[in-house]
C-alpha cells in the first residue's frame, strides 16, 4: 500500500481487508477451541477420572 500513487483506501480494499480479517478470526477461534480442549484433557485428569 505504501507504493500506491493515490492516497487513501478504496471501499473495495476495505471490504477485502475485512473479509481477510474475518476469515482469520474464524480460523483462530477454531484452533483456539481445539487447543483449549486438548489442554483441558491434559491438565484436568482428576476431573475425568
N, CA, C and O atoms as a Tripos MOL2 file, in Angstrom:
@<TRIPOS>MOLECULE
protein
  196   195    49     0     0
PROTEIN
NO_CHARGES

@<TRIPOS>ATOM
      1 N           0.8060   -1.1860    0.0000 N.3       1 UNK1
      2 CA          0.0000    0.0000    0.0000 C.3       1 UNK1
      3 C           0.8580    1.2620    0.0000 C.2       1 UNK1
      4 O           0.4100    2.3050   -0.4770 O.2       1 UNK1
      5 N           2.0520    1.1910    0.5130 N.am      2 UNK2
      6 CA          2.8440    2.4150    0.5850 C.3       2 UNK2
      7 C           3.3430    2.8710   -0.7790 C.2       2 UNK2
      8 O           3.8250    3.9960   -0.9070 O.2       2 UNK2
      9 N           3.2390    2.0240   -1.8020 N.am      3 UNK3
     10 CA          3.7180    2.3930   -3.1240 C.3       3 UNK3
     11 C           2.5850    2.8400   -4.0460 C.2       3 UNK3
     12 O           2.8090    3.0580   -5.2360 O.2       3 UNK3
     13 N           1.3890    2.9750   -3.5180 N.am      4 UNK4
     14 CA          0.2690    3.4290   -4.3400 C.3       4 UNK4
     15 C           0.5000    4.8730   -4.7690 C.2       4 UNK4
     16 O           1.0810    5.6700   -4.0320 O.2       4 UNK4
     17 N           0.0380    5.1920   -5.9650 N.am      5 UNK5
     18 CA          0.2230    6.5520   -6.4670 C.3       5 UNK5
     19 C          -0.8090    7.5290   -5.9140 C.2       5 UNK5
     20 O          -0.5420    8.7290   -5.8380 O.2       5 UNK5
     21 N          -1.9850    7.0340   -5.5270 N.am      6 UNK6
     22 CA         -3.0030    7.9330   -4.9930 C.3       6 UNK6
     23 C          -3.2160    7.6540   -3.4980 C.2       6 UNK6
     24 O          -3.1760    6.5010   -3.0700 O.2       6 UNK6
     25 N          -3.4380    8.6880   -2.7270 N.am      7 UNK7
     26 CA         -3.6390    8.4950   -1.2920 C.3       7 UNK7
     27 C          -5.0250    7.9280   -0.9920 C.2       7 UNK7
     28 O          -5.9430    8.0150   -1.8080 O.2       7 UNK7
     29 N          -5.1480    7.3540    0.1880 N.am      8 UNK8
     30 CA         -6.4530    6.8600    0.6100 C.3       8 UNK8
     31 C          -6.6480    5.3870    0.3090 C.2       8 UNK8
     32 O          -5.8620    4.7590   -0.4000 O.2       8 UNK8
     33 N          -7.7160    4.8620    0.8690 N.am      9 UNK9
     34 CA         -8.0470    3.4530    0.7030 C.3       9 UNK9
     35 C          -9.4350    3.3800    0.0910 C.2       9 UNK9
     36 O         -10.3540    4.0720    0.5290 O.2       9 UNK9
     37 N          -9.5800    2.5420   -0.9180 N.am     10 UNK10
     38 CA        -10.8670    2.4090   -1.5730 C.3      10 UNK10
     39 C         -11.7910    1.5060   -0.7650 C.2      10 UNK10
     40 O         -11.3510    0.7610    0.1100 O.2      10 UNK10
     41 N         -13.0700    1.5910   -1.0740 N.am     11 UNK11
     42 CA        -14.0590    0.7420   -0.4020 C.3      11 UNK11
     43 C         -13.7840   -0.7290   -0.6970 C.2      11 UNK11
     44 O         -13.9430   -1.5770    0.1820 O.2      11 UNK11
     45 N         -13.3760   -1.0370   -1.9180 N.am     12 UNK12
     46 CA        -13.0690   -2.4190   -2.3060 C.3      12 UNK12
     47 C         -11.9140   -2.9660   -1.4680 C.2      12 UNK12
     48 O         -11.9640   -4.1080   -1.0130 O.2      12 UNK12
     49 N         -10.8840   -2.1610   -1.2640 N.am     13 UNK13
     50 CA         -9.7470   -2.5830   -0.4390 C.3      13 UNK13
     51 C         -10.1720   -2.8020    1.0140 C.2      13 UNK13
     52 O          -9.7220   -3.7400    1.6710 O.2      13 UNK13
     53 N         -11.0380   -1.9280    1.4960 N.am     14 UNK14
     54 CA        -11.5330   -2.0500    2.8610 C.3      14 UNK14
     55 C         -12.3300   -3.3270    3.0380 C.2      14 UNK14
     56 O         -12.1640   -4.0390    4.0280 O.2      14 UNK14
     57 N         -13.1980   -3.6170    2.0750 N.am     15 UNK15
     58 CA        -14.0070   -4.8330    2.1470 C.3      15 UNK15
     59 C         -13.1340   -6.0780    2.0750 C.2      15 UNK15
     60 O         -13.3920   -7.0520    2.7820 O.2      15 UNK15
     61 N         -12.1130   -6.0590    1.2380 N.am     16 UNK16
     62 CA        -11.2060   -7.1970    1.1200 C.3      16 UNK16
     63 C         -10.4590   -7.4200    2.4380 C.2      16 UNK16
     64 O         -10.3060   -8.5570    2.8850 O.2      16 UNK16
     65 N         -10.0020   -6.3430    3.0480 N.am     17 UNK17
     66 CA         -9.3070   -6.4510    4.3320 C.3      17 UNK17
     67 C         -10.2420   -6.9840    5.4090 C.2      17 UNK17
     68 O          -9.8280   -7.7890    6.2430 O.2      17 UNK17
     69 N         -11.4950   -6.5450    5.3990 N.am     18 UNK18
     70 CA        -12.4770   -7.0250    6.3700 C.3      18 UNK18
     71 C         -12.7000   -8.5150    6.2070 C.2      18 UNK18
     72 O         -12.7380   -9.2450    7.1980 O.2      18 UNK18
     73 N         -12.8490   -8.9760    4.9860 N.am     19 UNK19
     74 CA        -13.0660  -10.4060    4.7350 C.3      19 UNK19
     75 C         -11.8630  -11.2160    5.2060 C.2      19 UNK19
     76 O         -12.0280  -12.2610    5.8370 O.2      19 UNK19
     77 N         -10.6650  -10.7460    4.9070 N.am     20 UNK20
     78 CA         -9.4570  -11.4570    5.3360 C.3      20 UNK20
     79 C          -9.3630  -11.5160    6.8560 C.2      20 UNK20
     80 O          -9.0290  -12.5580    7.4190 O.2      20 UNK20
     81 N          -9.6540  -10.4160    7.5130 N.am     21 UNK21
     82 CA         -9.6280  -10.3830    8.9790 C.3      21 UNK21
     83 C         -10.6890  -11.2980    9.5700 C.2      21 UNK21
     84 O         -10.4380  -12.0100   10.5420 O.2      21 UNK21
     85 N         -11.8690  -11.2740    8.9790 N.am     22 UNK22
     86 CA        -12.9440  -12.1320    9.4600 C.3      22 UNK22
     87 C         -12.5780  -13.6030    9.2990 C.2      22 UNK22
     88 O         -12.8030  -14.3960   10.2140 O.2      22 UNK22
     89 N         -12.0210  -13.9770    8.1600 N.am     23 UNK23
     90 CA        -11.5840  -15.3570    7.9410 C.3      23 UNK23
     91 C         -10.5220  -15.7610    8.9570 C.2      23 UNK23
     92 O         -10.5440  -16.8770    9.4780 O.2      23 UNK23
     93 N          -9.5980  -14.8530    9.2350 N.am     24 UNK24
     94 CA         -8.5640  -15.1190   10.2310 C.3      24 UNK24
     95 C          -9.1850  -15.3650   11.6030 C.2      24 UNK24
     96 O          -8.8040  -16.3040   12.3020 O.2      24 UNK24
     97 N         -10.1360  -14.5280   11.9830 N.am     25 UNK25
     98 CA        -10.7730  -14.6670   13.2930 C.3      25 UNK25
     99 C         -11.5230  -15.9900   13.4180 C.2      25 UNK25
    100 O         -11.4760  -16.6280   14.4700 O.2      25 UNK25
    101 N         -12.2030  -16.4030   12.3760 N.am     26 UNK26
    102 CA        -12.9390  -17.6760   12.3920 C.3      26 UNK26
    103 C         -11.9580  -18.8370   12.5730 C.2      26 UNK26
    104 O         -12.1810  -19.7230   13.3980 O.2      26 UNK26
    105 N         -10.8800  -18.8270   11.8010 N.am     27 UNK27
    106 CA         -9.8970  -19.9050   11.9130 C.3      27 UNK27
    107 C          -9.1910  -19.8880   13.2620 C.2      27 UNK27
    108 O          -8.9400  -20.9460   13.8400 O.2      27 UNK27
    109 N          -8.8720  -18.7150   13.7670 N.am     28 UNK28
    110 CA         -8.2140  -18.6030   15.0710 C.3      28 UNK28
    111 C          -9.1220  -19.1330   16.1760 C.2      28 UNK28
    112 O          -8.6540  -19.7820   17.1110 O.2      28 UNK28
    113 N         -10.4050  -18.8590   16.0690 N.am     29 UNK29
    114 CA        -11.3590  -19.3580   17.0710 C.3      29 UNK29
    115 C         -11.4080  -20.8840   17.0480 C.2      29 UNK29
    116 O         -11.4360  -21.5170   18.1040 O.2      29 UNK29
    117 N         -11.4180  -21.4840   15.8480 N.am     30 UNK30
    118 CA        -11.4400  -22.9480   15.7300 C.3      30 UNK30
    119 C         -10.1820  -23.5590   16.3430 C.2      30 UNK30
    120 O         -10.2540  -24.5250   17.1030 O.2      30 UNK30
    121 N          -9.0380  -22.9900   16.0050 N.am     31 UNK31
    122 CA         -7.7670  -23.5110   16.5180 C.3      31 UNK31
    123 C          -7.6950  -23.3480   18.0320 C.2      31 UNK31
    124 O          -7.2550  -24.2600   18.7330 O.2      31 UNK31
    125 N          -8.1190  -22.2060   18.5360 N.am     32 UNK32
    126 CA         -8.0340  -21.9770   19.9800 C.3      32 UNK32
    127 C          -8.9850  -22.8870   20.7420 C.2      32 UNK32
    128 O          -8.6390  -23.3570   21.8270 O.2      32 UNK32
    129 N         -10.1630  -23.1480   20.2120 N.am     33 UNK33
    130 CA        -11.0940  -24.0750   20.8670 C.3      33 UNK33
    131 C         -10.5150  -25.4800   20.9110 C.2      33 UNK33
    132 O         -10.6100  -26.1570   21.9350 O.2      33 UNK33
    133 N          -9.9230  -25.9220   19.8210 N.am     34 UNK34
    134 CA         -9.3090  -27.2430   19.7810 C.3      34 UNK34
    135 C          -8.1530  -27.3290   20.7810 C.2      34 UNK34
    136 O          -8.0130  -28.3280   21.4870 O.2      34 UNK34
    137 N          -7.3390  -26.2970   20.8390 N.am     35 UNK35
    138 CA         -6.2090  -26.2840   21.7710 C.3      35 UNK35
    139 C          -6.6910  -26.2520   23.2170 C.2      35 UNK35
    140 O          -6.1120  -26.9120   24.0800 O.2      35 UNK35
    141 N          -7.7340  -25.4970   23.4820 N.am     36 UNK36
    142 CA         -8.2850  -25.4390   24.8290 C.3      36 UNK36
    143 C          -8.8180  -26.8040   25.2580 C.2      36 UNK36
    144 O          -8.6130  -27.2190   26.3990 O.2      36 UNK36
    145 N          -9.4840  -27.4890   24.3720 N.am     37 UNK37
    146 CA         -9.9780  -28.8350   24.7000 C.3      37 UNK37
    147 C          -8.8130  -29.7940   24.9540 C.2      37 UNK37
    148 O          -8.8750  -30.6230   25.8620 O.2      37 UNK37
    149 N          -7.7640  -29.6810   24.1590 N.am     38 UNK38
    150 CA         -6.5860  -30.5400   24.3560 C.3      38 UNK38
    151 C          -5.9490  -30.2690   25.7090 C.2      38 UNK38
    152 O          -5.5730  -31.2030   26.4170 O.2      38 UNK38
    153 N          -5.8250  -29.0030   26.0720 N.am     39 UNK39
    154 CA         -5.2260  -28.6560   27.3560 C.3      39 UNK39
    155 C          -6.1100  -29.0950   28.5280 C.2      39 UNK39
    156 O          -5.6010  -29.5130   29.5680 O.2      39 UNK39
    157 N          -7.4150  -29.0010   28.3620 N.am     40 UNK40
    158 CA         -8.3160  -29.4690   29.4160 C.3      40 UNK40
    159 C          -8.1440  -30.9670   29.6360 C.2      40 UNK40
    160 O          -8.0800  -31.4250   30.7770 O.2      40 UNK40
    161 N          -8.0680  -31.7320   28.5510 N.am     41 UNK41
    162 CA         -7.8590  -33.1860   28.6880 C.3      41 UNK41
    163 C          -6.5070  -33.4820   29.3310 C.2      41 UNK41
    164 O          -6.3930  -34.4180   30.1230 O.2      41 UNK41
    165 N          -5.5050  -32.7150   29.0070 N.am     42 UNK42
    166 CA         -4.1670  -32.9380   29.5190 C.3      42 UNK42
    167 C          -4.0520  -32.5870   30.9940 C.2      42 UNK42
    168 O          -3.4440  -33.3370   31.7570 O.2      42 UNK42
    169 N          -4.6200  -31.4660   31.4090 N.am     43 UNK43
    170 CA         -4.4190  -30.9470   32.7530 C.3      43 UNK43
    171 C          -5.5530  -31.2290   33.7340 C.2      43 UNK43
    172 O          -5.3800  -31.0410   34.9380 O.2      43 UNK43
    173 N          -6.6730  -31.6620   33.2590 N.am     44 UNK44
    174 CA         -7.8020  -31.9120   34.1450 C.3      44 UNK44
    175 C          -8.0850  -33.4170   34.2350 C.2      44 UNK44
    176 O          -9.2270  -33.8550   34.0910 O.2      44 UNK44
    177 N          -7.0560  -34.1760   34.4680 N.am     45 UNK45
    178 CA         -7.1890  -35.6320   34.5150 C.3      45 UNK45
    179 C          -8.0640  -36.0340   35.6960 C.2      45 UNK45
    180 O          -8.8880  -36.9380   35.5620 O.2      45 UNK45
    181 N          -7.9060  -35.3870   36.8480 N.am     46 UNK46
    182 CA         -8.6940  -35.7630   38.0270 C.3      46 UNK46
    183 C         -10.1760  -35.5050   37.8030 C.2      46 UNK46
    184 O         -11.0000  -36.1810   38.4190 O.2      46 UNK46
    185 N         -10.5480  -34.5710   36.9620 N.am     47 UNK47
    186 CA        -11.9570  -34.3020   36.6890 C.3      47 UNK47
    187 C         -12.5610  -35.3830   35.8030 C.2      47 UNK47
    188 O         -13.7600  -35.6530   35.8750 O.2      47 UNK47
    189 N         -11.7360  -35.9960   34.9720 N.am     48 UNK48
    190 CA        -12.1990  -37.0360   34.0590 C.3      48 UNK48
    191 C         -12.3780  -38.3560   34.7930 C.2      48 UNK48
    192 O         -13.3070  -39.1070   34.4960 O.2      48 UNK48
    193 N         -11.4920  -38.6500   35.7590 N.am     49 UNK49
    194 CA        -11.4970  -39.9320   36.4740 C.3      49 UNK49
    195 C         -12.6040  -40.0390   37.4390 C.2      49 UNK49
    196 O         -12.7390  -41.0590   38.1140 O.2      49 UNK49
@<TRIPOS>BOND
     1     1     2 1
     2     2     3 1
     3     3     4 2
     4     3     5 am
     5     5     6 1
     6     6     7 1
     7     7     8 2
     8     7     9 am
     9     9    10 1
    10    10    11 1
    11    11    12 2
    12    11    13 am
    13    13    14 1
    14    14    15 1
    15    15    16 2
    16    15    17 am
    17    17    18 1
    18    18    19 1
    19    19    20 2
    20    19    21 am
    21    21    22 1
    22    22    23 1
    23    23    24 2
    24    23    25 am
    25    25    26 1
    26    26    27 1
    27    27    28 2
    28    27    29 am
    29    29    30 1
    30    30    31 1
    31    31    32 2
    32    31    33 am
    33    33    34 1
    34    34    35 1
    35    35    36 2
    36    35    37 am
    37    37    38 1
    38    38    39 1
    39    39    40 2
    40    39    41 am
    41    41    42 1
    42    42    43 1
    43    43    44 2
    44    43    45 am
    45    45    46 1
    46    46    47 1
    47    47    48 2
    48    47    49 am
    49    49    50 1
    50    50    51 1
    51    51    52 2
    52    51    53 am
    53    53    54 1
    54    54    55 1
    55    55    56 2
    56    55    57 am
    57    57    58 1
    58    58    59 1
    59    59    60 2
    60    59    61 am
    61    61    62 1
    62    62    63 1
    63    63    64 2
    64    63    65 am
    65    65    66 1
    66    66    67 1
    67    67    68 2
    68    67    69 am
    69    69    70 1
    70    70    71 1
    71    71    72 2
    72    71    73 am
    73    73    74 1
    74    74    75 1
    75    75    76 2
    76    75    77 am
    77    77    78 1
    78    78    79 1
    79    79    80 2
    80    79    81 am
    81    81    82 1
    82    82    83 1
    83    83    84 2
    84    83    85 am
    85    85    86 1
    86    86    87 1
    87    87    88 2
    88    87    89 am
    89    89    90 1
    90    90    91 1
    91    91    92 2
    92    91    93 am
    93    93    94 1
    94    94    95 1
    95    95    96 2
    96    95    97 am
    97    97    98 1
    98    98    99 1
    99    99   100 2
   100    99   101 am
   101   101   102 1
   102   102   103 1
   103   103   104 2
   104   103   105 am
   105   105   106 1
   106   106   107 1
   107   107   108 2
   108   107   109 am
   109   109   110 1
   110   110   111 1
   111   111   112 2
   112   111   113 am
   113   113   114 1
   114   114   115 1
   115   115   116 2
   116   115   117 am
   117   117   118 1
   118   118   119 1
   119   119   120 2
   120   119   121 am
   121   121   122 1
   122   122   123 1
   123   123   124 2
   124   123   125 am
   125   125   126 1
   126   126   127 1
   127   127   128 2
   128   127   129 am
   129   129   130 1
   130   130   131 1
   131   131   132 2
   132   131   133 am
   133   133   134 1
   134   134   135 1
   135   135   136 2
   136   135   137 am
   137   137   138 1
   138   138   139 1
   139   139   140 2
   140   139   141 am
   141   141   142 1
   142   142   143 1
   143   143   144 2
   144   143   145 am
   145   145   146 1
   146   146   147 1
   147   147   148 2
   148   147   149 am
   149   149   150 1
   150   150   151 1
   151   151   152 2
   152   151   153 am
   153   153   154 1
   154   154   155 1
   155   155   156 2
   156   155   157 am
   157   157   158 1
   158   158   159 1
   159   159   160 2
   160   159   161 am
   161   161   162 1
   162   162   163 1
   163   163   164 2
   164   163   165 am
   165   165   166 1
   166   166   167 1
   167   167   168 2
   168   167   169 am
   169   169   170 1
   170   170   171 1
   171   171   172 2
   172   171   173 am
   173   173   174 1
   174   174   175 1
   175   175   176 2
   176   175   177 am
   177   177   178 1
   178   178   179 1
   179   179   180 2
   180   179   181 am
   181   181   182 1
   182   182   183 1
   183   183   184 2
   184   183   185 am
   185   185   186 1
   186   186   187 1
   187   187   188 2
   188   187   189 am
   189   189   190 1
   190   190   191 1
   191   191   192 2
   192   191   193 am
   193   193   194 1
   194   194   195 1
   195   195   196 2
@<TRIPOS>SUBSTRUCTURE
     1 UNK1         2 RESIDUE 1 A UNK
     2 UNK2         6 RESIDUE 1 A UNK
     3 UNK3        10 RESIDUE 1 A UNK
     4 UNK4        14 RESIDUE 1 A UNK
     5 UNK5        18 RESIDUE 1 A UNK
     6 UNK6        22 RESIDUE 1 A UNK
     7 UNK7        26 RESIDUE 1 A UNK
     8 UNK8        30 RESIDUE 1 A UNK
     9 UNK9        34 RESIDUE 1 A UNK
    10 UNK10       38 RESIDUE 1 A UNK
    11 UNK11       42 RESIDUE 1 A UNK
    12 UNK12       46 RESIDUE 1 A UNK
    13 UNK13       50 RESIDUE 1 A UNK
    14 UNK14       54 RESIDUE 1 A UNK
    15 UNK15       58 RESIDUE 1 A UNK
    16 UNK16       62 RESIDUE 1 A UNK
    17 UNK17       66 RESIDUE 1 A UNK
    18 UNK18       70 RESIDUE 1 A UNK
    19 UNK19       74 RESIDUE 1 A UNK
    20 UNK20       78 RESIDUE 1 A UNK
    21 UNK21       82 RESIDUE 1 A UNK
    22 UNK22       86 RESIDUE 1 A UNK
    23 UNK23       90 RESIDUE 1 A UNK
    24 UNK24       94 RESIDUE 1 A UNK
    25 UNK25       98 RESIDUE 1 A UNK
    26 UNK26      102 RESIDUE 1 A UNK
    27 UNK27      106 RESIDUE 1 A UNK
    28 UNK28      110 RESIDUE 1 A UNK
    29 UNK29      114 RESIDUE 1 A UNK
    30 UNK30      118 RESIDUE 1 A UNK
    31 UNK31      122 RESIDUE 1 A UNK
    32 UNK32      126 RESIDUE 1 A UNK
    33 UNK33      130 RESIDUE 1 A UNK
    34 UNK34      134 RESIDUE 1 A UNK
    35 UNK35      138 RESIDUE 1 A UNK
    36 UNK36      142 RESIDUE 1 A UNK
    37 UNK37      146 RESIDUE 1 A UNK
    38 UNK38      150 RESIDUE 1 A UNK
    39 UNK39      154 RESIDUE 1 A UNK
    40 UNK40      158 RESIDUE 1 A UNK
    41 UNK41      162 RESIDUE 1 A UNK
    42 UNK42      166 RESIDUE 1 A UNK
    43 UNK43      170 RESIDUE 1 A UNK
    44 UNK44      174 RESIDUE 1 A UNK
    45 UNK45      178 RESIDUE 1 A UNK
    46 UNK46      182 RESIDUE 1 A UNK
    47 UNK47      186 RESIDUE 1 A UNK
    48 UNK48      190 RESIDUE 1 A UNK
    49 UNK49      194 RESIDUE 1 A UNK
